[in-house]
Amino acid sequence: MVEVSLRVNGSAQLLDVPPQVSLLDALREELGLTGTKKGCDQGACGACTVLADGDRINSCLTLAVQYDGREITTVEGLGHPLQEAFVRADGLQCGYCTPGQLCSAVGMLAEHKEGAPSAVTEHLTASPELSDEEIRERMSGNLCRCGAYNGIVDAIREVAE
């Protein structure tokens, strides 16, 4: 067992976990934070996306011990206008992917605000416009099996404006 100290949703947490436990499993099984979902468990679907020090990560691909001393934000601690915008824009259907979509969108908006380019950014030296194409590219690591993509893009655009 390894002692891991995390700050999760603003609260200090001390965990005693096996060294091979993923951050996802630690959040769900040790802390009872079940909003973060286990989808593919291979980093392809984004259902497990959380924020680590504000950066979006796939928590199924990371070990809890890697984030010792770091700030982790899950959907339970998000408190962001995007959550209401997703409801208004019908950016969710079954809701399974929604926690990961929300965390990813918050991280994506911060990346865009900092001027980080995406694969579709035309001019790498200028601040990219947050077009629908930019939003779709930046959110491409999050899959929705229900197909709520248009609502997700609308919600992100609404909050970004």
RATATA-V188233 format. One record per pair of residues at least 12 apart in sequence whose C-alpha atoms are under 10 Angstrom apart, sorted by the first residue. I is the first residue (numbers start at 1). J is the second residue. D is the distance in Angstrom with one decimal. If there is no record, write none. Layout:
[[I	J	D] [I	J	D]]
//
This chain:
[[1	15	9.4] [1	16	5.9] [1	17	5.1] [1	18	4.4] [1	19	6.3] [1	20	9.3] [1	21	9.8] [2	15	7.9] [2	16	5.4] [2	17	5.3] [2	18	5.8] [2	19	5.8] [2	20	9.5] [2	21	9.8] [2	64	9.6] [2	65	7.5] [3	15	5.6] [3	16	4.5] [3	17	6.5] [3	18	8.7] [3	19	8.9] [3	64	9.7] [3	65	8.0] [3	68	8.6] [4	16	6.3] [4	17	7.4] [4	18	9.8] [4	19	9.4] [4	26	9.9] [4	64	7.1] [4	65	5.8] [4	66	8.8] [4	67	7.9] [4	68	5.2] [4	69	7.6] [4	70	9.8] [5	64	9.2] [5	65	8.5] [5	67	8.2] [5	68	5.1] [5	69	5.4] [5	70	7.8] [5	71	9.7] [6	64	8.7] [6	65	9.3] [6	67	7.0] [6	68	5.6] [6	69	5.2] [6	70	5.6] [6	71	6.3] [6	72	7.1] [7	52	9.7] [7	53	9.7] [7	67	9.6] [7	68	8.8] [7	69	7.0] [7	70	6.1] [7	71	4.7] [7	72	6.0] [7	73	8.4] [8	27	8.7] [8	31	9.2] [8	33	9.7] [8	51	9.9] [8	52	9.3] [8	70	8.4] [8	71	5.9] [8	72	4.8] [8	73	5.8] [8	74	7.6] [8	76	9.7] [8	77	8.0] [9	51	9.8] [9	71	7.5] [9	72	6.3] [9	73	4.9] [9	74	6.6] [9	75	8.8] [9	76	7.4] [9	77	4.7] [9	78	7.6] [9	79	10.0] [10	71	7.5] [10	72	8.1] [10	73	7.8] [10	77	7.7] [11	71	9.0] [11	72	9.5] [11	73	10.0] [11	77	9.8] [12	69	9.3] [12	70	9.9] [12	71	9.0] [13	31	8.5] [13	69	9.6] [14	31	9.9] [14	68	9.4] [14	69	9.8] [15	27	9.9] [15	30	7.4] [15	31	8.6] [15	64	9.1] [15	65	9.6] [15	68	9.7] [16	30	8.9] [16	65	10.0] [17	30	8.4] [17	64	8.2] [17	65	8.5] [18	63	9.7] [18	64	9.1] [18	65	9.0] [19	63	7.4] [19	64	7.7] [19	65	6.5] [19	66	9.4] [20	62	9.3] [20	63	6.3] [20	64	8.0] [20	65	8.2] [21	60	9.4] [21	62	8.6] [21	63	5.8] [21	64	6.2] [21	65	8.1] [22	59	6.8] [22	60	5.8] [22	61	6.8] [22	62	5.5] [22	63	4.2] [22	64	5.3] [22	65	8.3] [22	66	9.2] [23	48	9.5] [23	50	9.6] [23	58	8.9] [23	59	5.2] [23	60	6.4] [23	61	7.9] [23	62	5.8] [23	63	5.2] [23	64	4.1] [23	65	7.9] [23	66	8.5] [23	67	8.0] [23	72	9.6] [24	36	7.2] [24	37	7.9] [24	38	7.4] [24	41	9.3] [24	48	6.7] [24	49	8.9] [24	50	8.8] [24	58	8.3] [24	59	4.8] [24	60	5.1] [24	61	8.2] [24	62	7.9] [24	63	8.3] [24	64	7.9] [25	37	9.6] [25	38	8.5] [25	48	9.9] [25	59	8.4] [25	60	7.5] [25	62	10.0] [25	63	9.1] [25	64	8.4] [26	59	9.5] [26	60	9.9] [26	63	8.9] [26	64	6.6] [26	65	9.9] [27	59	9.0] [27	64	8.7] [27	72	9.5] [27	74	8.7] [33	74	7.9] [33	75	8.9] [33	76	7.3] [33	77	9.8] [34	74	9.3] [34	75	9.3] [34	76	8.7] [34	99	9.8] [35	47	9.6] [35	48	8.9] [35	74	7.4] [35	75	6.2] [35	76	6.5] [35	77	10.0] [35	96	8.9] [35	97	9.7] [35	98	9.1] [35	99	6.2] [35	100	8.7] [36	48	5.2] [36	49	7.1] [36	50	7.4] [36	59	8.6] [36	60	9.8] [36	74	6.6] [36	75	6.8] [36	76	8.5] [36	96	9.1] [36	97	8.8] [36	98	9.1] [36	99	6.0] [36	100	6.7] [36	103	9.4] [37	49	8.2] [37	50	10.0] [37	59	9.4] [37	60	9.2] [37	96	7.1] [37	97	7.3] [37	98	9.1] [37	99	7.4] [37	100	7.4] [38	59	9.0] [38	60	7.2] [38	96	9.4] [38	97	9.4] [38	100	9.9] [39	60	9.0] [39	96	8.5] [39	97	8.2] [39	100	10.0] [39	143	9.8] [40	60	8.8] [41	58	9.2] [41	59	9.1] [41	60	5.6] [41	61	7.5] [42	58	8.9] [42	59	9.9] [42	60	6.9] [42	61	6.7] [43	57	9.2] [43	58	5.9] [43	59	8.2] [43	60	6.5] [43	61	6.1] [43	62	9.6] [43	141	8.5] [43	142	9.5] [44	58	8.7] [44	60	9.9] [44	61	9.9] [44	140	9.9] [44	141	6.7] [44	142	7.6] [44	143	8.0] [45	58	9.0] [45	97	8.3] [45	100	8.9] [45	101	9.9] [45	140	9.2] [45	141	6.4] [45	142	5.2] [45	143	5.0] [45	144	8.0] [45	145	9.5] [46	58	6.3] [46	59	8.9] [46	60	9.1] [46	97	7.5] [46	98	9.7] [46	99	9.3] [46	100	5.8] [46	101	7.3] [46	103	9.6] [46	104	8.0] [46	139	9.3] [46	140	9.1] [46	141	5.8] [46	142	4.4] [46	143	6.4] [46	144	9.1] [47	59	9.1] [47	60	9.2] [47	96	7.3] [47	97	4.9] [47	98	7.4] [47	99	6.8] [47	100	4.5] [47	101	7.1] [47	102	9.7] [47	103	9.5] [47	104	9.4] [47	141	9.4] [47	142	6.8] [47	143	7.6] [47	144	8.8] [48	60	6.2] [48	61	9.1] [48	74	9.2] [48	97	8.3] [48	98	9.9] [48	99	7.8] [48	100	5.5] [48	101	9.1] [48	103	9.1] [48	104	9.6] [48	142	9.3] [49	61	10.0] [49	73	9.7] [49	74	8.0] [49	75	9.0] [49	97	9.3] [49	98	9.9] [49	99	7.6] [49	100	4.5] [49	101	7.4] [49	102	8.5] [49	103	6.1] [49	104	6.2] [49	105	9.8] [49	107	9.7] [49	141	9.5] [49	142	8.4] [50	72	7.0] [50	73	5.9] [50	74	5.2] [50	75	7.3] [50	78	9.6] [50	99	8.4] [50	100	6.7] [50	101	9.4] [50	102	8.9] [50	103	5.5] [50	104	7.1] [50	106	9.7] [50	107	8.8] [51	71	8.0] [51	72	5.6] [51	73	5.0] [51	74	6.6] [51	75	9.1] [51	78	9.3] [51	100	9.6] [51	103	6.4] [51	104	7.7] [51	106	8.5] [51	107	6.9] [52	67	7.8] [52	70	6.7] [52	71	5.6] [52	72	4.6] [52	73	6.5] [52	74	9.1] [52	107	9.5] [53	67	9.6] [53	70	6.4] [53	71	5.0] [53	72	6.3] [53	73	7.9] [53	107	10.0] [54	71	7.9] [54	72	7.9] [54	73	7.6] [54	103	9.4] [54	106	8.5] [54	107	6.4] [54	108	9.8] [54	110	8.1] [54	111	9.5] [55	71	10.0] [55	72	9.3] [55	73	9.5] [55	103	9.2] [55	104	8.6] [55	106	9.0] [55	107	5.7] [55	108	8.4] [55	110	8.4] [55	111	8.3] [56	72	9.7] [56	73	9.3] [56	100	9.3] [56	103	6.9] [56	104	5.7] [56	105	8.7] [56	106	8.3] [56	107	5.4] [56	108	7.7] [56	110	9.9] [56	111	9.6] [57	72	9.9] [57	100	9.6] [57	103	9.1] [57	104	8.1] [57	107	9.1] [58	100	8.8] [58	104	9.4] [58	141	9.5] [58	142	10.0] [59	72	10.0] [59	100	9.9] [73	103	8.1] [74	99	7.9] [74	100	8.6] [74	102	9.4] [74	103	7.0] [75	98	8.9] [75	99	5.4] [75	100	7.6] [75	101	9.5] [75	102	7.1] [75	103	6.4] [76	99	8.5] [77	103	10.0] [78	99	9.5] [78	102	8.4] [78	103	7.5] [78	106	8.7] [80	102	8.7] [80	103	9.4] [80	106	7.9] [80	159	9.6] [81	102	10.0] [81	106	9.5] [81	155	9.5] [81	156	9.6] [81	158	9.6] [81	159	6.9] [82	101	10.0] [82	102	6.9] [82	103	9.4] [82	105	8.0] [82	106	7.6] [82	152	9.5] [82	155	6.6] [82	156	6.7] [82	157	9.7] [82	158	8.5] [82	159	6.2] [82	160	9.2] [83	98	9.1] [83	99	9.2] [83	101	10.0] [83	102	6.9] [83	103	9.8] [83	106	9.9] [83	155	8.7] [83	156	9.8] [83	159	9.8] [84	155	8.5] [84	159	9.6] [85	151	9.1] [85	152	8.7] [85	154	8.3] [85	155	4.9] [85	156	7.5] [85	157	9.4] [85	158	7.1] [85	159	7.1] [86	98	8.7] [86	101	9.7] [86	102	8.4] [86	148	9.9] [86	151	7.0] [86	152	6.3] [86	153	9.1] [86	154	8.2] [86	155	5.2] [86	156	7.9] [86	158	9.5] [86	159	9.7] [87	151	8.8] [87	152	9.4] [87	155	8.2] [88	151	8.6] [88	154	9.3] [88	155	7.5] [88	158	9.9] [89	148	9.5] [89	150	8.5] [89	151	5.0] [89	152	7.1] [89	153	8.7] [89	154	6.2] [89	155	5.5] [89	156	9.3] [89	158	8.9] [90	148	7.3] [90	149	9.5] [90	150	8.6] [90	151	5.2] [90	152	7.5] [90	154	8.8] [90	155	8.2] [91	144	9.9] [91	147	9.1] [91	148	5.4] [91	149	6.8] [91	150	7.2] [91	151	3.9] [91	152	4.3] [91	153	7.8] [91	154	7.7] [91	155	6.7] [91	156	9.3] [92	144	8.6] [92	146	8.1] [92	147	8.6] [92	148	5.6] [92	149	8.4] [92	150	9.8] [92	151	7.3] [92	152	7.3] [93	144	8.9] [93	145	9.2] [93	146	6.3] [93	147	8.1] [93	148	6.5] [93	151	9.7] [94	144	9.2] [94	145	8.8] [94	146	6.9] [94	147	9.9] [94	148	9.3] [95	144	8.9] [95	145	10.0] [95	146	8.9] [95	148	9.6] [96	144	8.3] [96	145	9.0] [96	146	9.4] [97	142	7.7] [97	143	7.1] [97	144	6.0] [97	145	8.2] [97	146	9.3] [97	148	10.0] [98	142	9.3] [98	143	9.7] [98	144	8.2] [98	148	9.8] [98	152	9.2] [100	141	9.9] [100	142	7.2] [100	143	9.2] [101	139	7.8] [101	141	9.2] [101	142	6.2] [101	143	8.2] [101	144	8.6] [101	152	8.2] [102	142	9.8] [102	152	9.1] [102	156	9.2] [104	138	8.9] [104	139	7.0] [104	140	9.9] [104	141	8.6] [104	142	7.7] [105	135	8.7] [105	138	8.4] [105	139	6.9] [105	142	9.5] [105	152	9.0] [105	153	9.5] [105	155	9.6] [105	156	7.0] [106	156	8.8] [106	159	9.9] [106	160	10.0] [107	138	9.8] [107	139	9.9] [108	135	8.3] [108	138	6.5] [108	139	7.4] [108	156	9.6] [109	130	9.0] [109	135	9.0] [109	138	9.1] [109	156	8.3] [109	157	9.8] [109	159	9.1] [109	160	7.2] [111	138	9.4] [112	127	7.9] [112	128	7.4] [112	129	8.7] [112	130	7.6] [112	134	9.3] [112	135	9.5] [112	138	9.0] [112	160	9.7] [113	127	8.2] [113	128	9.0] [113	129	10.0] [113	130	9.4] [113	160	9.4] [114	127	8.3] [115	127	5.1] [115	128	6.7] [115	129	9.6] [116	128	8.0] [117	129	9.9] [117	134	9.1] [117	138	9.2] [118	134	7.1] [118	135	9.4] [118	137	7.1] [118	138	6.5] [119	134	8.4] [119	137	7.1] [119	138	8.2] [120	133	7.5] [120	134	6.4] [120	135	9.8] [120	136	9.7] [120	137	7.0] [120	138	8.9] [121	133	9.1] [121	134	7.0] [121	137	9.4] [122	134	10.0] [130	156	9.5] [130	157	7.7] [130	160	7.9] [130	161	9.2] [131	153	9.5] [131	157	8.1] [132	150	9.4] [132	153	6.7] [132	154	8.4] [132	156	9.3] [132	157	7.6] [133	153	9.3] [134	153	9.9] [135	152	9.3] [135	153	6.5] [135	154	9.6] [135	156	7.6] [135	157	8.0] [136	149	8.4] [136	150	9.4] [136	152	9.2] [136	153	7.0] [139	152	9.4] [139	153	8.9]]
//
